[in-house]
């Protein structure tokens, strides 16, 4: 004899579904903000590393490398302008 499969039904109240949707939206927004912040931190970290390398190669000074690492992209753009004489 073949066994009959039981059909299971799921009864969920509408209020519970609404609550789940709201929680899902909150988690999505939180995750989206964290990903954006993570990307920004990677971009800033790359700028700092690039500024430190450029500064140390130019000045051979750890002190100036740290200062330029703090300034990061500002120093990188400055170095490009100075090295390539863009505004002369």
C-alpha positions, 0 to 999 in steps of 0.5 A, a space after each residue: 500500500 502506498 502511503 498518502 502524503 500529508 499536506 501541511 498548511 501554514 497559518 500565519 497571521 497578517 500582523 506577523 507577516 507585516 512585522 516580518 516585512 518591517 524587520 526585513 526592511 530594517 535589516 536591509 537598510 542596516 546592511 546597506 549602510 554598513 556596506 557603504 561605510 565599508 567601501 568608504 573605509 577601503 577607499 580612504 585606507 587606499 588613499 592613506 597608503 598611497 599618500 604614505 608611499 608617495 611621501 616616503 619615496 619623496 622625502 625619506 621621512 617617517 614623520 612626513 609620511 604620517 602627516 601625509 597619510 592623515 591628509 591622504 587624498 589631499 596630498 595625493 592630488 597635490 603631488 600629482 599637480 606638482 609632479 606633472 606641472 598641471 597649472 603652469 
